[in-house]
């Protein structure tokens, strides 16, 4: 069975929940925030690693001149 639960991983309650799941021998996988989610502020607070990845993608991406958009 798979159960999806949305929690802020940085809160004390979430840390206790993860500890409890680990004690029970249950596996869990935190959802990694995508660059798009970090940019738009969707989901939980992004980790430093996720923000670094987003900024790196921005720096390597092609910039578009707003005057070129129609």
N, C-alpha and C positions, 0 to 999 in steps of 0.2 A: 504494500500500500504506500502511496506517496501523498504527503500532505504539504501544502504550500502555506506558509505563515509569513506575514510581512511584519518585521520588527526593525527598529533602529538598532543596529548592531553595536552602537557606541554607548548605549544606556546600561546602567547597572542591572536592570531587569533582564535585558537581553543576554548579558554576560552570565547571569545566574541560570537562565534558560539553557544556554549552550553548555554550561557546566553540568547541569542536570541531565541533559541528553547524552553527554559523554559518559557520565556515571552509569546510565542505563545501557550503554553500549549501542545507542542509536546514532546513525550517521546523519549528518546535516551538511548542506552545502550553501554557504551564503551566496546570494546573487551578486555578481560583479556588475557595477554600473558601467554602461556603455558611454562612449565619448558624447553621444547625442544627449543621453540622460543627464550627464554632468553639465553640459552646456545649457540645457533648458531647466535645470534644477528639479528634475523629475526623480522621485524615489527618495531614498535616504541621503544623508550627507555623504558626499564622495570622500574617499580616503585620499591622502596625499599622493599615493601611487596612481590612483585613477585620474586625479587632476593633472599630474605630470604627463600621463599618457595623452590626455585631451590636449594639453598645451603643445606637446610635441607634434601631434597631428595637425594642429592649427599652424604651427611654424613651418611644417613641411608641405602644407596644402597650397593650392593655387588661389591667389586672391582675385576677386572679381571687382572690376571697377563698376560702381553703381550706375554710372552713366551708360555703360554697355548693356544694362538690363532694359528690356522693353516690355 
